[in-house]
Amino acid sequence: MNSKTTIIYSLKNSAEQFNNLISNLNKVEFEININNKWSAGQDLVHLIKVLQILNVGYLIPKPLLGIIYGNNKKEQRSFEHLQALYKKALENGPKSPSIYIPKPVLFEDKSSLIKKHQLLHEKFIEKINKHSDVELDNYSLPHPILGKVSLRELAIFTSFHTIHHFELLKLKLNSYDKSISNQIPLIGKD
């Protein structure tokens, strides 16, 4: 489940699903903040910000990673385990660090942001491919909620983080659709 091939497939699939959902949104769906949550555009920019930082982190020379963060000695955690840790942490209230919080996003920027997200995902996958399995397991980077994680675990996290935002966005849009349909008067009813 944690093989490089599986992780890359999951990364590609999650980004494609998210970008397809975003690309089909109209102006209101893209810009609206539902229940004081981020708009779809803000979710997209948040994922872009995360990928920008990751792409820099995966460029740090391995010896420097080892000096700064130490070598990973823990057993690699599975997708499911990391996902459960993240969801549990979210229940306890941590929020995204300010560096990852997006400002309002305009519909006019949607196409260029989707392209940027896709390009950053492709660059991230290239960086993962340039690391050996040993390097992915032995070197770590910090995560604001999960603490120090291996490069492999961070790649796994990136996949389910995109899925997490995809699922949240679907829920927000579903909530928006229901609020609109509740405002439409029924024909023939007094």
N, C-alpha and C positions, 0 to 999 in steps of 0.2 A: 504493500500500500504506500510506503514511503519511498519507493524507488524514484530516481530522478525522472524517469520516463513518465511515471504516474503523476508526479507533481507537476511536470510541464503540461501534460494533458489537462489536468485539473485547472491549472492557471489559464490555459488557452480557452477552455470551455467556460469558465466563470467570467472571464473578460468579455467573451463573445455574447453570452447571455445578457450580461449587464448592458453592454453597448447596444445590442439589438432592442432591448426594452427602452433605453433612453432615446434611440434614434426614432422611435415611433411615437414619441410624445409631442403633443401640440404645445403651444406657447404657455397656456395656463397650467397644464400638467407639469411642464418643465420648471416653471418659476414659482408655483404656489407652495407656501409653507403650510402644511396640514398639521393641525394640533400642535403648533409651535415646534415642529420638527423641521429638519433641513429640507429644502426643496430637492427635486431630482437633480437639478444642476449643481447644487451644493454637494450632494452625495458624490457626483462625478468629480468635482474639483477636489473633494477630500481624498478620493482614491488616487487622483493624480499626484497630490502632495505626498501621499505615502510612498508611491512608486518613485518619485523624485529622490526622496531620502534613501530608499532602499538601493536604488541604482548607484548612489554615491557610496553607501556602506559596503556594497559588494565589490567596489573598486579598491578599497583599502588593502594594501599589501598584507598578505597572510602573517608574516612575522610581526607586523605592527598590530594586527588584530590580537595576536597571542599576547603581546606585551600589554596592550591596553585592557583587554577583557579576559585574558587568561584562556587556556585551552579548555574546551568542553570535556568533562569527564563523565557526564551523566549519560544514561542510556537514552536513545532517541525516543521521543514520545510520538504517538500516532496522531493522525488527523483528528480522530474522535476525541482523544484525550486532550489535545490542545484546544479543540473547539469547546469541550466541556469546561475547561479551566477559564477560557475567555468569557463564555456565557455566564459562569458563576461570578466572575469578577465584575461583569457589567451589572449584574443584579445588585451588587453591593455599592453601586453608584459611581465608579470611576468614569470620567468623561475623557474625551479626546483632548490631548494637550493642545494648547492654543496654536502651536505651529501648524496643526492639521485642521484647524477650524476655518471653513471657507466663508468668504463674504458672499452677499447675494450675487447670483449669476444670471445673466441675460440670455434669453432664448437665441438671440442673434449669434451667440458664441457657441451654441450647441455643437455644430458640425466640427468646428476646429478643436473643441475640447474632446470630442469622441476620438478624433484622429490622434490627438496628443496622448490620450489614455491608451489607445491601441499601440502606439509607437513605444511608449514607456514600458508597456507590458512585454513587447517584443524584445526590447533592450534588456529587461530584467531576465527574461528566459535565456537570452544569449549569455548573460553573466553567470547564471546557474550552470549552463552547459560548460562554461570555462573552468568551473570548479570540479575537482575530482570528488568522488564519494567520500574519501577520507577527509578532504578539506571541508566539505559540507557538514560533516559530523564533528570535526575537531575544533572548528572556529566558531566564535559566537559574536553576536551583536546584542545590544540592549533593546528590549521592547518596553514601552511605557506602562503596560499593564501586566505582561507575563514575566517581566524581569529579563535576565540574560537567557537567550535561546540560541541554539545552534543555527548555522546558516540554513541547514535543511529544514529545521522547525520553522524558521522565519519564512521560508518559501511556502511551506505548508500553510502557515498562518495567512499569508497573503492571498492564497486561493480561497480559504473559507471566509476571510474578511470581505472579499468581493462578493461572495455568495451571501454573506450576512447583509450587506447593503442592498443587494438585489432583492432579497426576501423582504427587508424592511420597506423598500421602495414599493414593491407590489402591494404590501399591506396598506401603505399610505395612499396609494392610488385607488385601491379598492374602497377605502374609507371615503375618499373624495367622491368617487362614483356614486356611492350610496347616499352621501349628503346631497348630491345634485338630484338624484332620482327621487329623494324624499321631498324636494321642492317642486317637482313637476306635478301639477294638478291632474287628477284622474278625470278623463273625459266621461261625461254621463253621470257623474256623482254630484249630488247636491251638497 
